[in-house]
Amino acid sequence: MTLQLKVPNMACSACSEAIAKAVKAVDSTATVQADPKTKFVDIETQAAEAAIRTAITTAGYTISD
């Protein structure tokens, strides 16, 4: 499953790394591409979308719908 999520408070490369780490804690095989300039995170994962969203918000980031 491919997800594209907008994370407005992702500001730098450290943020994108933290988001990738949070996603990989849920699905270690996930592919994560986070771009602080566009604020979009593209994720290829087998995990449920709700679990991915929870991992990102638990890491301290917001997701806009």
All heavy atoms as TSV, in Angstrom:
chain	resi	resn	atom	element	x	y	z
A	1	MET	N	N	0.844	-1.161	0.000
A	1	MET	CA	C	0.000	0.000	0.000
A	1	MET	C	C	0.896	1.233	0.000
A	1	MET	O	O	1.903	1.284	0.689
A	1	MET	CB	C	-0.890	-0.030	1.246
A	1	MET	CG	C	-1.514	1.291	1.599
A	1	MET	SD	S	-2.675	1.248	2.998
A	1	MET	CE	C	-1.742	0.441	4.273
A	2	THR	N	N	0.498	2.209	-0.790
A	2	THR	CA	C	1.240	3.459	-0.836
A	2	THR	C	C	0.418	4.546	-0.158
A	2	THR	O	O	-0.762	4.700	-0.445
A	2	THR	CB	C	1.527	3.874	-2.290
A	2	THR	OG1	O	2.270	2.839	-2.917
A	2	THR	CG2	C	2.314	5.164	-2.344
A	3	LEU	N	N	1.070	5.268	0.729
A	3	LEU	CA	C	0.417	6.374	1.425
A	3	LEU	C	C	1.154	7.657	1.099
A	3	LEU	O	O	2.388	7.662	0.986
A	3	LEU	CB	C	0.467	6.174	2.940
A	3	LEU	CG	C	-0.170	4.926	3.515
A	3	LEU	CD1	C	0.154	4.813	5.004
A	3	LEU	CD2	C	-1.666	4.978	3.313
A	4	GLN	N	N	0.424	8.747	0.972
A	4	GLN	CA	C	1.052	10.061	0.893
A	4	GLN	C	C	0.384	10.914	1.952
A	4	GLN	O	O	-0.835	11.140	1.893
A	4	GLN	CB	C	0.901	10.703	-0.485
A	4	GLN	CG	C	1.679	12.019	-0.551
A	4	GLN	CD	C	1.618	12.678	-1.907
A	4	GLN	OE1	O	0.548	12.971	-2.411
A	4	GLN	NE2	N	2.774	12.886	-2.505
A	5	LEU	N	N	1.169	11.324	2.919
A	5	LEU	CA	C	0.643	12.094	4.042
A	5	LEU	C	C	1.310	13.452	4.083
A	5	LEU	O	O	2.520	13.576	3.830
A	5	LEU	CB	C	0.914	11.350	5.356
A	5	LEU	CG	C	0.375	9.922	5.440
A	5	LEU	CD1	C	0.864	9.252	6.712
A	5	LEU	CD2	C	-1.142	9.920	5.392
A	6	LYS	N	N	0.541	14.480	4.418
A	6	LYS	CA	C	1.106	15.813	4.587
A	6	LYS	C	C	1.365	16.037	6.071
A	6	LYS	O	O	0.457	15.882	6.890
A	6	LYS	CB	C	0.175	16.890	4.044
A	6	LYS	CG	C	0.820	18.262	4.101
A	6	LYS	CD	C	0.137	19.259	3.218
A	6	LYS	CE	C	0.968	20.535	3.192
A	6	LYS	NZ	N	0.513	21.460	2.180
A	7	VAL	N	N	2.602	16.395	6.389
A	7	VAL	CA	C	3.018	16.613	7.777
A	7	VAL	C	C	3.504	18.056	7.879
A	7	VAL	O	O	4.684	18.347	7.638
A	7	VAL	CB	C	4.131	15.616	8.178
A	7	VAL	CG1	C	4.536	15.821	9.634
A	7	VAL	CG2	C	3.667	14.181	7.948
A	8	PRO	N	N	2.592	18.984	8.221
A	8	PRO	CA	C	2.928	20.415	8.182
A	8	PRO	C	C	4.065	20.830	9.110
A	8	PRO	O	O	4.767	21.804	8.822
A	8	PRO	CB	C	1.627	21.101	8.603
A	8	PRO	CG	C	0.566	20.087	8.466
A	8	PRO	CD	C	1.211	18.750	8.574
A	9	ASN	N	N	4.248	20.141	10.223
A	9	ASN	CA	C	5.306	20.571	11.146
A	9	ASN	C	C	6.627	19.816	10.946
A	9	ASN	O	O	7.500	19.874	11.797
A	9	ASN	CB	C	4.835	20.495	12.601
A	9	ASN	CG	C	4.483	19.091	13.054
A	9	ASN	OD1	O	4.236	18.201	12.258
A	9	ASN	ND2	N	4.449	18.898	14.358
A	10	MET	N	N	6.787	19.171	9.798
A	10	MET	CA	C	8.094	18.582	9.442
A	10	MET	C	C	8.947	19.711	8.878
A	10	MET	O	O	8.650	20.258	7.817
A	10	MET	CB	C	7.908	17.471	8.401
A	10	MET	CG	C	9.216	16.901	7.901
A	10	MET	SD	S	9.029	15.476	6.789
A	10	MET	CE	C	7.888	16.078	5.553
A	11	ALA	N	N	10.011	20.087	9.611
A	11	ALA	CA	C	10.752	21.291	9.252
A	11	ALA	C	C	12.157	21.055	8.703
A	11	ALA	O	O	12.718	21.938	8.069
A	11	ALA	CB	C	10.824	22.216	10.465
A	12	CYS	N	N	12.728	19.892	8.980
A	12	CYS	CA	C	14.129	19.709	8.600
A	12	CYS	C	C	14.425	18.225	8.362
A	12	CYS	O	O	13.548	17.380	8.530
A	12	CYS	CB	C	15.039	20.247	9.701
A	12	CYS	SG	S	14.808	19.390	11.266
A	13	SER	N	N	15.670	17.944	8.013
A	13	SER	CA	C	16.034	16.554	7.742
A	13	SER	C	C	15.955	15.692	9.006
A	13	SER	O	O	15.650	14.506	8.922
A	13	SER	CB	C	17.427	16.473	7.128
A	13	SER	OG	O	18.386	16.975	8.017
A	14	ALA	N	N	16.213	16.288	10.160
A	14	ALA	CA	C	16.079	15.527	11.409
A	14	ALA	C	C	14.631	15.091	11.618
A	14	ALA	O	O	14.371	13.982	12.094
A	14	ALA	CB	C	16.569	16.349	12.594
A	15	CYS	N	N	13.714	15.968	11.249
A	15	CYS	CA	C	12.282	15.613	11.347
A	15	CYS	C	C	11.966	14.451	10.408
A	15	CYS	O	O	11.276	13.511	10.797
A	15	CYS	CB	C	11.410	16.809	10.976
A	15	CYS	SG	S	11.536	18.215	12.082
A	16	SER	N	N	12.441	14.524	9.188
A	16	SER	CA	C	12.142	13.454	8.231
A	16	SER	C	C	12.747	12.140	8.689
A	16	SER	O	O	12.147	11.076	8.529
A	16	SER	CB	C	12.615	13.826	6.827
A	16	SER	OG	O	13.998	14.025	6.802
A	17	GLU	N	N	13.925	12.200	9.300
A	17	GLU	CA	C	14.545	10.971	9.829
A	17	GLU	C	C	13.732	10.420	11.000
A	17	GLU	O	O	13.567	9.200	11.118
A	17	GLU	CB	C	15.982	11.251	10.255
A	17	GLU	CG	C	16.906	11.500	9.078
A	17	GLU	CD	C	18.298	11.935	9.495
A	17	GLU	OE1	O	18.659	11.766	10.678
A	17	GLU	OE2	O	19.022	12.454	8.636
A	18	ALA	N	N	13.230	11.288	11.853
A	18	ALA	CA	C	12.421	10.849	12.993
A	18	ALA	C	C	11.127	10.196	12.510
A	18	ALA	O	O	10.683	9.184	13.063
A	18	ALA	CB	C	12.124	12.029	13.916
A	19	ILE	N	N	10.529	10.769	11.469
A	19	ILE	CA	C	9.303	10.203	10.913
A	19	ILE	C	C	9.593	8.839	10.291
A	19	ILE	O	O	8.853	7.877	10.499
A	19	ILE	CB	C	8.683	11.182	9.894
A	19	ILE	CG1	C	8.133	12.407	10.637
A	19	ILE	CG2	C	7.601	10.496	9.065
A	19	ILE	CD1	C	7.759	13.555	9.751
A	20	ALA	N	N	10.676	8.745	9.546
A	20	ALA	CA	C	11.041	7.456	8.936
A	20	ALA	C	C	11.280	6.402	10.007
A	20	ALA	O	O	10.852	5.250	9.871
A	20	ALA	CB	C	12.280	7.632	8.070
A	21	LYS	N	N	11.952	6.789	11.079
A	21	LYS	CA	C	12.224	5.857	12.173
A	21	LYS	C	C	10.918	5.390	12.824
A	21	LYS	O	O	10.759	4.200	13.130
A	21	LYS	CB	C	13.123	6.535	13.212
A	21	LYS	CG	C	13.568	5.637	14.332
A	21	LYS	CD	C	14.524	6.353	15.265
A	21	LYS	CE	C	14.936	5.455	16.411
A	21	LYS	NZ	N	15.849	6.153	17.339
A	22	ALA	N	N	9.992	6.304	13.011
A	22	ALA	CA	C	8.699	5.949	13.616
A	22	ALA	C	C	7.925	4.980	12.728
A	22	ALA	O	O	7.344	4.014	13.215
A	22	ALA	CB	C	7.882	7.218	13.868
A	23	VAL	N	N	7.948	5.232	11.419
A	23	VAL	CA	C	7.253	4.337	10.489
A	23	VAL	C	C	7.902	2.964	10.480
A	23	VAL	O	O	7.237	1.933	10.525
A	23	VAL	CB	C	7.228	4.935	9.066
A	23	VAL	CG1	C	6.721	3.922	8.062
A	23	VAL	CG2	C	6.379	6.202	9.039
A	24	LYS	N	N	9.222	2.926	10.470
A	24	LYS	CA	C	9.935	1.654	10.418
A	24	LYS	C	C	9.798	0.857	11.719
A	24	LYS	O	O	9.998	-0.351	11.722
A	24	LYS	CB	C	11.395	1.878	10.047
A	24	LYS	CG	C	11.537	2.234	8.567
A	24	LYS	CD	C	12.979	2.396	8.158
A	24	LYS	CE	C	13.086	2.678	6.682
A	24	LYS	NZ	N	12.955	1.476	5.866
A	25	ALA	N	N	9.453	1.536	12.810
A	25	ALA	CA	C	9.178	0.818	14.054
A	25	ALA	C	C	7.899	-0.014	13.915
A	25	ALA	O	O	7.758	-1.051	14.545
A	25	ALA	CB	C	9.056	1.803	15.209
A	26	VAL	N	N	6.991	0.455	13.057
A	26	VAL	CA	C	5.743	-0.277	12.804
A	26	VAL	C	C	5.957	-1.330	11.727
A	26	VAL	O	O	5.477	-2.451	11.832
A	26	VAL	CB	C	4.620	0.705	12.383
A	26	VAL	CG1	C	3.356	-0.044	11.998
A	26	VAL	CG2	C	4.346	1.697	13.499
A	27	ASP	N	N	6.667	-0.952	10.657
A	27	ASP	CA	C	6.913	-1.856	9.525
A	27	ASP	C	C	8.368	-1.675	9.093
A	27	ASP	O	O	8.696	-0.721	8.390
A	27	ASP	CB	C	5.966	-1.532	8.375
A	27	ASP	CG	C	6.210	-2.406	7.148
A	27	ASP	OD1	O	7.071	-3.313	7.193
A	27	ASP	OD2	O	5.536	-2.175	6.136
A	28	SER	N	N	9.209	-2.600	9.515
A	28	SER	CA	C	10.650	-2.465	9.243
A	28	SER	C	C	10.981	-2.553	7.760
A	28	SER	O	O	12.067	-2.146	7.337
A	28	SER	CB	C	11.443	-3.511	10.021
A	28	SER	OG	O	11.072	-4.807	9.589
A	29	THR	N	N	10.060	-3.058	6.954
A	29	THR	CA	C	10.312	-3.165	5.523
A	29	THR	C	C	9.749	-1.978	4.739
A	29	THR	O	O	9.853	-1.946	3.509
A	29	THR	CB	C	9.707	-4.464	4.957
A	29	THR	OG1	O	8.293	-4.419	5.118
A	29	THR	CG2	C	10.284	-5.686	5.668
A	30	ALA	N	N	9.180	-1.026	5.426
A	30	ALA	CA	C	8.564	0.122	4.756
A	30	ALA	C	C	9.617	0.981	4.054
A	30	ALA	O	O	10.762	1.072	4.494
A	30	ALA	CB	C	7.805	0.972	5.767
A	31	THR	N	N	9.185	1.581	2.961
A	31	THR	CA	C	10.010	2.568	2.267
A	31	THR	C	C	9.421	3.939	2.566
A	31	THR	O	O	8.224	4.161	2.356
A	31	THR	CB	C	9.992	2.307	0.748
A	31	THR	OG1	O	10.478	0.999	0.507
A	31	THR	CG2	C	10.850	3.322	0.024
A	32	VAL	N	N	10.264	4.832	3.066
A	32	VAL	CA	C	9.788	6.148	3.487
A	32	VAL	C	C	10.595	7.228	2.782
A	32	VAL	O	O	11.830	7.212	2.829
A	32	VAL	CB	C	9.924	6.329	5.019
A	32	VAL	CG1	C	9.384	7.684	5.449
A	32	VAL	CG2	C	9.239	5.199	5.755
A	33	GLN	N	N	9.894	8.133	2.146
A	33	GLN	CA	C	10.540	9.307	1.551
A	33	GLN	C	C	9.830	10.531	2.097
A	33	GLN	O	O	8.660	10.760	1.792
A	33	GLN	CB	C	10.453	9.264	0.029
A	33	GLN	CG	C	11.262	8.121	-0.567
A	33	GLN	CD	C	11.226	8.117	-2.082
A	33	GLN	OE1	O	10.316	8.639	-2.685
A	33	GLN	NE2	N	12.233	7.517	-2.674
A	34	ALA	N	N	10.545	11.295	2.912
A	34	ALA	CA	C	9.967	12.477	3.543
A	34	ALA	C	C	10.707	13.708	3.047
A	34	ALA	O	O	11.936	13.753	3.082
A	34	ALA	CB	C	10.077	12.358	5.061
A	35	ASP	N	N	9.944	14.692	2.580
A	35	ASP	CA	C	10.542	15.910	2.042
A	35	ASP	C	C	10.113	17.115	2.891
A	35	ASP	O	O	8.956	17.543	2.819
A	35	ASP	CB	C	10.098	16.104	0.591
A	35	ASP	CG	C	10.792	17.288	-0.060
A	35	ASP	OD1	O	11.414	18.104	0.641
A	35	ASP	OD2	O	10.709	17.394	-1.297
A	36	PRO	N	N	11.025	17.653	3.696
A	36	PRO	CA	C	10.669	18.796	4.542
A	36	PRO	C	C	10.239	20.027	3.742
A	36	PRO	O	O	9.477	20.844	4.243
A	36	PRO	CB	C	11.963	19.096	5.311
A	36	PRO	CG	C	12.759	17.847	5.219
A	36	PRO	CD	C	12.386	17.206	3.921
A	37	LYS	N	N	10.662	20.159	2.516
A	37	LYS	CA	C	10.289	21.339	1.714
A	37	LYS	C	C	8.830	21.284	1.289
A	37	LYS	O	O	8.119	22.283	1.361
A	37	LYS	CB	C	11.193	21.444	0.485
A	37	LYS	CG	C	12.615	21.809	0.845
A	37	LYS	CD	C	13.484	21.937	-0.386
A	37	LYS	CE	C	14.914	22.235	0.037
A	37	LYS	NZ	N	15.839	22.240	-1.107
A	38	THR	N	N	8.372	20.118	0.844
A	38	THR	CA	C	6.974	19.993	0.406
A	38	THR	C	C	6.060	19.590	1.549
A	38	THR	O	O	4.845	19.690	1.419
A	38	THR	CB	C	6.844	18.939	-0.706
A	38	THR	OG1	O	7.219	17.664	-0.179
A	38	THR	CG2	C	7.711	19.298	-1.894
A	39	LYS	N	N	6.643	19.100	2.651
A	39	LYS	CA	C	5.903	18.612	3.824
A	39	LYS	C	C	5.173	17.291	3.564
A	39	LYS	O	O	4.320	16.899	4.342
A	39	LYS	CB	C	4.886	19.657	4.339
A	39	LYS	CG	C	5.438	21.047	4.511
A	39	LYS	CD	C	6.449	21.118	5.623
A	39	LYS	CE	C	6.864	22.567	5.867
A	39	LYS	NZ	N	7.996	22.680	6.757
A	40	PHE	N	N	5.500	16.618	2.456
A	40	PHE	CA	C	4.853	15.348	2.144
A	40	PHE	C	C	5.753	14.168	2.502
A	40	PHE	O	O	6.972	14.235	2.320
A	40	PHE	CB	C	4.475	15.262	0.667
A	40	PHE	CG	C	3.203	15.987	0.341
A	40	PHE	CD1	C	3.239	17.211	-0.292
A	40	PHE	CD2	C	1.971	15.440	0.679
A	40	PHE	CE1	C	2.054	17.896	-0.581
A	40	PHE	CE2	C	0.789	16.110	0.392
A	40	PHE	CZ	C	0.837	17.338	-0.239
A	41	VAL	N	N	5.115	13.106	2.993
A	41	VAL	CA	C	5.792	11.856	3.289
A	41	VAL	C	C	5.153	10.771	2.435
A	41	VAL	O	O	3.940	10.561	2.509
A	41	VAL	CB	C	5.668	11.479	4.784
A	41	VAL	CG1	C	6.409	10.183	5.066
A	41	VAL	CG2	C	6.186	12.596	5.668
A	42	ASP	N	N	5.951	10.141	1.597
A	42	ASP	CA	C	5.482	9.020	0.778
A	42	ASP	C	C	5.960	7.735	1.431
A	42	ASP	O	O	7.153	7.583	1.709
A	42	ASP	CB	C	6.038	9.119	-0.641
A	42	ASP	CG	C	5.486	10.325	-1.369
A	42	ASP	OD1	O	4.265	10.533	-1.312
A	42	ASP	OD2	O	6.277	11.064	-1.985
A	43	ILE	N	N	5.028	6.826	1.663
A	43	ILE	CA	C	5.323	5.596	2.393
A	43	ILE	C	C	4.796	4.406	1.611
A	43	ILE	O	O	3.627	4.398	1.220
A	43	ILE	CB	C	4.671	5.615	3.789
A	43	ILE	CG1	C	5.128	6.846	4.575
A	43	ILE	CG2	C	4.990	4.332	4.548
A	43	ILE	CD1	C	4.285	7.133	5.799
A	44	GLU	N	N	5.645	3.430	1.404
A	44	GLU	CA	C	5.229	2.142	0.839
A	44	GLU	C	C	5.313	1.141	1.971
A	44	GLU	O	O	6.398	0.903	2.518
A	44	GLU	CB	C	6.158	1.740	-0.312
A	44	GLU	CG	C	5.805	0.411	-0.945
A	44	GLU	CD	C	4.472	0.430	-1.682
A	44	GLU	OE1	O	4.161	1.463	-2.299
A	44	GLU	OE2	O	3.751	-0.570	-1.616
A	45	THR	N	N	4.161	0.597	2.357
A	45	THR	CA	C	4.136	-0.266	3.539
A	45	THR	C	C	3.065	-1.341	3.431
A	45	THR	O	O	2.110	-1.191	2.665
A	45	THR	CB	C	3.868	0.583	4.809
A	45	THR	OG1	O	3.873	-0.270	5.945
A	45	THR	CG2	C	2.530	1.299	4.732
A	46	GLN	N	N	3.227	-2.371	4.205
A	46	GLN	CA	C	2.222	-3.416	4.334
A	46	GLN	C	C	1.394	-3.216	5.603
A	46	GLN	O	O	0.421	-3.931	5.826
A	46	GLN	CB	C	2.892	-4.800	4.359
A	46	GLN	CG	C	3.673	-5.115	3.107
A	46	GLN	CD	C	2.808	-5.100	1.859
A	46	GLN	OE1	O	1.712	-5.645	1.836
A	46	GLN	NE2	N	3.292	-4.439	0.809
A	47	ALA	N	N	1.786	-2.243	6.436
A	47	ALA	CA	C	1.071	-1.990	7.689
A	47	ALA	C	C	-0.215	-1.208	7.414
A	47	ALA	O	O	-0.357	-0.564	6.369
A	47	ALA	CB	C	1.971	-1.207	8.644
A	48	ALA	N	N	-1.112	-1.238	8.366
A	48	ALA	CA	C	-2.371	-0.500	8.247
A	48	ALA	C	C	-2.116	0.999	8.315
A	48	ALA	O	O	-1.223	1.460	9.045
A	48	ALA	CB	C	-3.315	-0.912	9.370
A	49	GLU	N	N	-2.899	1.756	7.550
A	49	GLU	CA	C	-2.730	3.210	7.529
A	49	GLU	C	C	-2.893	3.800	8.928
A	49	GLU	O	O	-2.149	4.693	9.318
A	49	GLU	CB	C	-3.731	3.850	6.562
A	49	GLU	CG	C	-3.590	5.364	6.502
A	49	GLU	CD	C	-4.496	6.000	5.467
A	49	GLU	OE1	O	-5.084	5.272	4.642
A	49	GLU	OE2	O	-4.608	7.241	5.478
A	50	ALA	N	N	-3.839	3.283	9.689
A	50	ALA	CA	C	-4.063	3.808	11.042
A	50	ALA	C	C	-2.825	3.628	11.914
A	50	ALA	O	O	-2.475	4.520	12.701
A	50	ALA	CB	C	-5.268	3.124	11.677
A	51	ALA	N	N	-2.138	2.500	11.770
A	51	ALA	CA	C	-0.929	2.252	12.570
A	51	ALA	C	C	0.186	3.220	12.171
A	51	ALA	O	O	0.918	3.728	13.031
A	51	ALA	CB	C	-0.471	0.809	12.386
A	52	ILE	N	N	0.289	3.509	10.879
A	52	ILE	CA	C	1.307	4.457	10.409
A	52	ILE	C	C	0.998	5.856	10.920
A	52	ILE	O	O	1.881	6.565	11.414
A	52	ILE	CB	C	1.386	4.441	8.863
A	52	ILE	CG1	C	1.807	3.060	8.352
A	52	ILE	CG2	C	2.318	5.539	8.360
A	52	ILE	CD1	C	3.173	2.610	8.784
A	53	ARG	N	N	-0.254	6.262	10.801
A	53	ARG	CA	C	-0.641	7.592	11.284
A	53	ARG	C	C	-0.379	7.732	12.788
A	53	ARG	O	O	0.113	8.754	13.248
A	53	ARG	CB	C	-2.124	7.850	10.988
A	53	ARG	CG	C	-2.396	8.132	9.529
A	53	ARG	CD	C	-3.898	8.305	9.276
A	53	ARG	NE	N	-4.164	8.738	7.930
A	53	ARG	CZ	C	-4.360	10.028	7.589
A	53	ARG	NH1	N	-4.336	10.957	8.509
A	53	ARG	NH2	N	-4.574	10.361	6.331
A	54	THR	N	N	-0.702	6.693	13.536
A	54	THR	CA	C	-0.472	6.724	14.979
A	54	THR	C	C	1.018	6.844	15.288
A	54	THR	O	O	1.418	7.602	16.176
A	54	THR	CB	C	-1.056	5.456	15.635
A	54	THR	OG1	O	-2.466	5.437	15.405
A	54	THR	CG2	C	-0.781	5.424	17.130
A	55	ALA	N	N	1.846	6.118	14.571
A	55	ALA	CA	C	3.295	6.171	14.811
A	55	ALA	C	C	3.839	7.572	14.561
A	55	ALA	O	O	4.660	8.075	15.345
A	55	ALA	CB	C	4.000	5.166	13.906
A	56	ILE	N	N	3.372	8.211	13.509
A	56	ILE	CA	C	3.856	9.559	13.183
A	56	ILE	C	C	3.380	10.575	14.222
A	56	ILE	O	O	4.158	11.413	14.688
A	56	ILE	CB	C	3.419	9.957	11.761
A	56	ILE	CG1	C	4.145	9.071	10.739
A	56	ILE	CG2	C	3.710	11.438	11.496
A	56	ILE	CD1	C	3.666	9.222	9.307
A	57	THR	N	N	2.123	10.485	14.618
A	57	THR	CA	C	1.620	11.442	15.603
A	57	THR	C	C	2.228	11.193	16.983
A	57	THR	O	O	2.512	12.140	17.716
A	57	THR	CB	C	0.077	11.419	15.685
A	57	THR	OG1	O	-0.365	10.099	15.956
A	57	THR	CG2	C	-0.539	11.921	14.391
A	58	THR	N	N	2.489	9.933	17.309
A	58	THR	CA	C	3.131	9.621	18.587
A	58	THR	C	C	4.562	10.174	18.623
A	58	THR	O	O	5.065	10.556	19.675
A	58	THR	CB	C	3.145	8.096	18.825
A	58	THR	OG1	O	1.795	7.638	18.860
A	58	THR	CG2	C	3.838	7.727	20.129
A	59	ALA	N	N	5.196	10.260	17.453
A	59	ALA	CA	C	6.544	10.825	17.369
A	59	ALA	C	C	6.538	12.351	17.494
A	59	ALA	O	O	7.597	12.973	17.517
A	59	ALA	CB	C	7.208	10.410	16.057
A	60	GLY	N	N	5.337	12.936	17.557
A	60	GLY	CA	C	5.234	14.371	17.782
A	60	GLY	C	C	4.895	15.206	16.566
A	60	GLY	O	O	5.014	16.433	16.601
A	61	TYR	N	N	4.445	14.557	15.510
A	61	TYR	CA	C	4.132	15.295	14.281
A	61	TYR	C	C	2.643	15.230	14.000
A	61	TYR	O	O	1.968	14.289	14.403
A	61	TYR	CB	C	4.931	14.714	13.106
A	61	TYR	CG	C	6.406	14.873	13.328
A	61	TYR	CD1	C	7.152	13.852	13.898
A	61	TYR	CD2	C	7.040	16.068	13.044
A	61	TYR	CE1	C	8.500	14.009	14.159
A	61	TYR	CE2	C	8.391	16.240	13.302
A	61	TYR	CZ	C	9.112	15.206	13.851
A	61	TYR	OH	O	10.439	15.379	14.122
A	62	THR	N	N	2.149	16.244	13.325
A	62	THR	CA	C	0.738	16.282	12.965
A	62	THR	C	C	0.579	15.894	11.500
A	62	THR	O	O	1.474	16.122	10.684
A	62	THR	CB	C	0.144	17.679	13.174
A	62	THR	OG1	O	0.910	18.613	12.424
A	62	THR	CG2	C	0.150	18.077	14.637
A	63	ILE	N	N	-0.554	15.308	11.195
A	63	ILE	CA	C	-0.885	14.928	9.824
A	63	ILE	C	C	-2.135	15.698	9.438
A	63	ILE	O	O	-3.141	15.632	10.137
A	63	ILE	CB	C	-1.142	13.413	9.717
A	63	ILE	CG1	C	0.111	12.650	10.117
A	63	ILE	CG2	C	-1.577	13.047	8.303
A	63	ILE	CD1	C	-0.103	11.156	10.260
A	64	SER	N	N	-2.054	16.433	8.339
A	64	SER	CA	C	-3.249	17.135	7.860
A	64	SER	C	C	-3.909	16.292	6.791
A	64	SER	O	O	-3.242	15.641	5.997
A	64	SER	CB	C	-2.897	18.519	7.328
A	64	SER	OG	O	-2.082	18.414	6.197
A	65	ASP	N	N	-5.223	16.302	6.800
A	65	ASP	CA	C	-5.966	15.479	5.834
A	65	ASP	C	C	-6.345	16.259	4.608
A	65	ASP	O	O	-6.291	17.393	4.496
A	65	ASP	CB	C	-7.215	14.893	6.487
A	65	ASP	CG	C	-6.848	13.872	7.543
A	65	ASP	OD1	O	-5.963	13.047	7.287
A	65	ASP	OD2	O	-7.460	13.919	8.619
